[in-house]
Each structure stands twice: as C-alpha cells, then as structure tokens.
C-alpha cells in the first residue's frame, strides 16, 4: 500500500518542478510498483525465500534506473525508462498468470484483467497526449495526460484489489 501511495507525491514532484530530480522520483515510484509485481509473483511461483524477494526487487529498481542510459548503446527515439516500466509490469502479470494456472490460486482473477486493461488503455492514451502531438493542447482544460493518470490510478486500485482478494487454501 505504501508504494502505491508514493505514486501520487512522486508524480507530483515531476509535474510541479519539471526537473530531472522530479523525474527521478516519478520514475522510481513506477519502478517500485513494477518491481514489486515481478518480485512478489516470482517468489510465489518459484517458492523462493524472502531474501530472494529483496534481491529481485532491488535488481528491478537498479535495472529500471539504468535503462535510460541504454541510449548510449541503442539508437531509439523514446525514453527507455518507460519501456523498462512496461516490460516489468508485463513480466509481473505473466508470472501472476502462471501462478494462477500452476497453483490454482483462489483469487479474484477479474482484477488482474481490469488492471492490465486499464494500463494498456492508459499507455495508448499517454502516447496520444505527449507534447507536440496533434491531440495535445496545452491551453485546454481537458488533457489526455490527466486521463493517463486517472487510468493508472485505476489500474493500481485493481492491482491492490487483486492482491488482497487472495484466499489461503
């Protein structure tokens, strides 16, 4: 829950300051969530101890923070930190689905579906709402980037509902 609550103030730090430090807070709040998804799912799937959770979690945070520097080696015209975040979320969901299939977990599966759907729609909208796009009007009250934030908050809510819906068998 604490990591999910950090998303708001950390994103606000980026939007309020528009500095590299604010961006670092924003991206790290996203890596905290995605890293948790990968770590928690992996530990459950592979029946690993808590120390592996910490190891996987820290590895995700480090890789997420190093991903923007891959521009030095790969010629890509977008921010690789977002790709790292999306990739970690994808891996976390895939391992969760494998958990459900392998261990027949008693959990409300609809929430992981709603979470993924909200994230996918949010990413699509985010790409249309970036600066310089024909859909971006900085002087309008309606902003696609705001819709991105609302859908991401909804996805995080569904992720939380998914985790707390698990019943021990």
C-alpha positions in Angstrom: 0.0 0.0 0.0 2.8 2.4 0.9 4.4 2.1 -2.6 1.1 2.7 -4.2 0.6 5.8 -2.1 4.0 7.1 -3.1 3.0 7.3 -6.8 1.0 10.5 -6.3 3.5 12.7 -4.5 6.4 11.4 -6.7 4.5 12.1 -9.9 3.6 15.5 -8.4 7.3 16.2 -7.8 7.9 15.7 -11.5 5.0 17.8 -12.7 5.5 20.6 -10.1 9.2 21.0 -10.6 9.7 19.7 -14.2 13.3 18.9 -13.2 15.4 15.8 -13.6 15.2 15.1 -9.8 11.4 15.3 -10.0 11.5 12.9 -13.0 13.7 10.6 -11.0 11.1 10.5 -8.2 8.3 9.9 -10.7 10.0 7.0 -12.5 11.2 5.4 -9.3 7.7 5.4 -7.9 6.7 3.5 -11.0 9.6 1.1 -10.7 8.7 0.4 -7.1 5.3 -0.9 -8.2 6.6 -2.8 -11.3 9.5 -4.3 -9.3 7.0 -5.4 -6.6 4.9 -7.1 -9.2 7.8 -9.0 -10.6 9.3 -9.9 -7.2 6.1 -10.9 -5.5 5.0 -13.1 -8.4 8.4 -14.7 -8.8 8.8 -15.6 -5.1 5.4 -17.2 -5.1 5.8 -19.0 -8.4 9.3 -20.4 -7.7 8.7 -20.8 -3.9 11.7 -18.6 -3.0 12.6 -17.2 0.4 12.2 -13.5 1.4 15.8 -12.8 0.7 15.2 -13.6 -3.0 12.3 -11.2 -3.0 14.6 -8.4 -1.8 17.3 -9.4 -4.4 14.8 -9.5 -7.3 13.2 -6.2 -6.1 16.5 -4.4 -5.9 17.5 -5.8 -9.2 14.4 -4.4 -10.8 14.9 -1.0 -9.3 18.5 -0.9 -10.4 17.7 -2.1 -14.0 14.9 0.4 -14.2 17.2 3.2 -13.2 19.9 2.1 -15.6 17.6 1.7 -18.5 17.6 5.4 -19.6 21.4 5.1 -20.1 20.9 2.4 -22.8 20.6 5.2 -25.3 24.3 5.2 -25.4 24.3 1.7 -26.9 20.9 1.6 -28.7 19.6 4.2 -31.2 16.0 4.6 -30.1 13.9 7.8 -30.1 11.9 7.3 -26.9 12.6 7.2 -23.2 13.7 3.7 -22.3 12.7 4.1 -18.7 9.0 3.8 -19.8 9.9 0.7 -21.8 11.5 -0.8 -18.7 8.5 0.0 -16.6 6.1 -1.5 -19.1 8.3 -4.6 -19.5 8.5 -5.2 -15.7 4.7 -4.8 -15.5 4.3 -7.3 -18.4 6.7 -9.8 -16.7 4.9 -9.4 -13.4 1.5 -10.1 -15.0 2.8 -13.1 -17.0 4.2 -14.7 -13.8 1.0 -14.0 -11.9 -1.0 -15.8 -14.7 1.4 -18.7 -14.4 0.9 -18.7 -10.7 -2.8 -18.9 -11.1 -2.5 -21.8 -13.6 0.1 -23.8 -11.8 -1.1 -23.4 -8.2 -4.8 -22.8 -8.8 -4.8 -19.8 -6.5 -8.1 -18.8 -5.0 -8.0 -15.2 -6.1 -10.4 -12.8 -8.0 -8.8 -13.0 -11.4 -11.1 -10.3 -12.9 -9.0 -7.7 -11.0 -5.7 -8.6 -12.8 -7.6 -8.4 -16.1 -9.1 -4.9 -15.2 -5.6 -3.8 -14.1 -4.0 -4.8 -17.4 -6.8 -3.3 -19.4 -6.5 0.0 -17.5 -2.7 0.1 -18.0 -2.9 -0.7 -21.7 -5.6 1.9 -22.4 -3.6 4.4 -20.3 -0.4 3.8 -22.3 -2.3 4.2 -25.6 -3.8 7.5 -24.4 -0.4 8.6 -23.0 1.1 8.3 -26.4 -1.6 10.4 -28.0 -1.3 13.1 -25.3 2.5 13.8 -25.4 3.8 17.3 -26.0 3.8 18.1 -29.7 1.1 15.6 -30.6 -1.9 16.9 -32.6 -4.1 15.8 -29.6 -2.1 17.9 -27.1 -3.5 21.3 -26.5 -1.6 22.8 -23.5 -4.2 25.5 -23.0 -7.2 23.2 -22.8 -8.8 22.2 -19.6 -9.1 18.6 -20.9 -5.7 16.9 -21.0 -5.1 13.4 -22.2 -2.2 13.2 -19.8 -4.7 13.7 -16.9 -6.7 10.7 -18.3 -3.4 8.7 -18.2 -3.0 9.5 -14.5 -6.6 8.6 -13.8 -6.4 5.3 -15.6 -3.1 4.4 -14.0 -4.6 5.1 -10.6 -7.5 2.8 -11.5 -5.0 0.1 -12.6 -3.2 0.4 -9.3 -6.5 0.1 -7.5 -7.3 -3.0 -9.4 -3.8 -4.4 -8.7 -4.4 -3.8 -5.0 -7.8 -5.4 -5.1 -6.2 -8.4 -6.9 -3.6 -8.9 -4.2 -6.0 -8.6 -1.3 -8.6 -10.9 -2.9 -6.3 -14.0 -2.5 -7.6 -16.6 0.0 -5.3 -19.1 1.5 -6.3 -22.7 0.7 
